[in-house]
Amino acid sequence: MRLLNKVSIVTGAGRGIGYATVKKFLEEGSFVVACDISPELVNRLKEELSFDQRGMAFLVDVTDSAAVEKVVETVIDNYGRIDVLVNNAGIVRDARMVNMSNDAFDAVIDVNLKGTFNFSKMVFPQMMIQKSGVVLNASSIVGIYGNFGQTNYAASKFGVIGMAKTWAKEFGKFGIRSNCVCPGMIDTEILKDIPERVLEDIVSNIPMGRLGDVSEVASTYSFLASDEAAYINGAIIEVGGGATL
């Protein structure tokens, strides 16, 4: 098991890629701290994943820095260390630029960008003490290439790439690695509002001819979090089936 006895925090853990990542990390032997903003989803995490002594689930808003600090303090009090942080929490509020409201822009930036900052800021001091750790930011192929109707989302996902590259330079000397995973079109609830014909057109332009599965992104996180990726730092890994070729 590639993550045996590592302590990992996963945000946005209640469904989709986050949920798949929690399950994958548990399979790989990690203690998992699953965080989500939905009470219903947090309760499901507690019930379905049968943590026993293998982890905890927290109801937390990543935009609330005080709440994030309490979670991180609890993790350190219980486990004495933090080995991996997966900044997976994210939202979309799509609209063309001329129609995008200030509220829609602010909400996406607060969750996707500021939320990533909040959790990372709290875990880095512990990782510096340990002289080890891995921070993985969820970006997107939209964070590299942009996308119609996603000014706010693209800005946030460009931003977390910049953060990871900066942290790779700042914290590499402490044995801490920071990388970004950029999913393409993954089969999650985030696609539910896309008209079927539009989705078919998108899939037809993916060389592999299909949507990605959440497990494929989770496996990428698992590899990057493991010692097998010990010299990968400041990288941007696309998981998109060749959609950007």
N, C-alpha and C positions, 0 to 999 in steps of 0.2 A: 504494500500500500504506500503510494508515493507521498501522502500527507500524514503519515502516522504520527499521532500525538501533537500535531501542530494545532495552534489555537487560531481560528479564523472567524472574522466578522464579515457577514454578507448583508448589505443593505438592499432594500426593495426585494426582500426574500420571499414574499408571500405568494408570488405566482410567476409564470413565464420563465425567463432566463434565471432570475434570482432563485426561484424555487428549485429549478433543475440543478443550479450550482450548489445549493444546500445539500441536496440528495447526493450529488457526485462527491462533494467533499467528505460527507459522512462515510460513503463507500470507501473512500481512500484513507480513512482512519483519522480524520481531523476531528477535534472538538469544534463545534460550530455555534456561533452566536448569530442567530437570525433576527434581523430587524425589519419591521414594516410599519406603515402608518395605519393600516386597517386592523381594527380589533378582531374582526371575523377571520382574517387571514392569519393573524398571529395565533389565534386559538387553534386554527387548523394545523399550523406548524407544530404546535405543542402536542396535538393529538395524533397526527398522522406520522410524524417522523420518529416518534418513540425515542426521544432523546436519551432517557435514562440519565446516565452520567456523561453523555457525549455532547452536551451543549445546552443552550438556553435560547428562549425567544423573547424579544422585547418589542413593546409598542412604542415607537419613537418617530418623531417628525425630524428628518435630517436637517431641516432649516432652523431648528431650535437648538442653538449651540449649547445651552445649559443642559437640555435633555440628553444631547449627544455626550456631553462630558460625563454625566451620571452613568450612562451605559458603559462607557470606556472604563471608568473607575471601578464599576462592578465587575467587569471582565478581569481587570488586573487583580482585584481583591480575591476573585475566585480561582484564577488560573496562574497568576503571577507573571504572565507574559502575553504578548499579542504577536503572532507570527505572520498573519495575512489579513489584509483588508481588501474586500472587493466592493468598490463604490459603484453598485449596480442601480441604485434608486434613480428613477427618471420618469418624466412625464412629457407629453406632447400637447400643444395647443396650437394647431396649425391654422394658418391663414395667409393669404397673399399680403405682402408688405403694406399695401395701401389700406388693407382692411384689418390689420392686426392691432388689437387694443393694447394699451399700456399694461393692463392687468394680465393679459395673456403672455406678453413678453416677460414681465416681472416674475410670474409664476414659474415659468420654465427655467429662467436664469437662477431663481432662488433654489429650486430643487436640484436641478442637474449640475449647476456650477457651484453655488454656495454650499449645497449639501455635501458635495464632494470635498470642498475645502474644510468644512466643519469636522467631518469624521477624520480626515487625514491629519489635520492640525492636532487632534487629540491623541492619535496613536503614535505619531512620530517620536515624541519624547521617550516613550517606553521602548520603541524599537532602537533608539539611539543608545539607551542604557544596555540593551541586549547585544547591540552591535550586529543586529540581523533583523530581517523583516522584508515583506513584499507588499506593495500597494498596487492594486490593479484598478484602473479607471475604465468604466464603460463609456466608450465613445461610440462612434457609428461611422459607416462609410459617408454619411451626410456630414460628419465632422471633418472629413478630408476634402470632399468634392462639392459640398453644398447641395441644396435641393429646392425645387420650386415649392413655395408656400411654407417654408420652414426656416425663416430668418432667425427666430428665437432658438429653435432646436439646434440649428447649425452653429450658431454662435456659442451655445453652451457646450456642444460637443467638440468644436474647435478648441474651446477653452480648457477642457479637461486634458486634451492632448498636450497643450502648452504647459499645464501644471505638471503632468507626469514627466515631461522632458526636463523641466526645471528641477523637479525633485530628484530625478536621476543624477543631476549634476551636484545638487546640494547634499544629498544623503548617501551617495555611492560609497564615500569613504568610511561610512559607518556600517557597511555591509548590507545596506537597504537598497532594494531594487524597486523601481517604479516603471510600470508599463501600461499601455493602453490596448484594449481589445475593441475592434471596430466591426460589429456585426452588420451584415447586409439585411436582406429581407428574410427575417426569421418568423416562423409560424407561431405568432403569439396574438394575444387579444388586441395588441396595438394596431393590427391590420384589419380589425373587424369593421371599421368604418370606410374602408376603401371599396369602391364598387367592384363587383366581380370581374367585369370586363376590363377595368383598369388594372386589376391585379393580374389577370391573365396576360395582358400586354407586358407587364413588368417581368413576370416569370419567363416569358418567351425570350427576353433579352439577357437572361442569366445563362451563361454557357452550360451550367450543369442541369438546367431545365427544371428546377424545382426550388421551393422555399427551403431555407435551412431549418434544422430542428434545434430546439433549445438545448438538447443534450450535447450538440456539437460545439456550442459556445461554452457550455459548462466544462467540457473536456479541455478546451483551450485554457480556461482559467485554471483548471487543475494542474495542467502542465506548467504554466507560467508561475504558479505558486510553489511548485516543487523544487527540490534541489537539482533536478535534471535541467532546469533553466537557470542555473546559478550564474551564468555570465550574460544573461539577456537583461539589459537595462536601458530604459529610454526608448523602447521599441513600440512600433505601432503595428499590431497584427490584425489584418483583415480576415473576417470569417464571413465571406459573402458569395462563395461559389463562383467567383470570377466576374461578379456583376459590374465591376468598374473597369474591366478590360476594354 
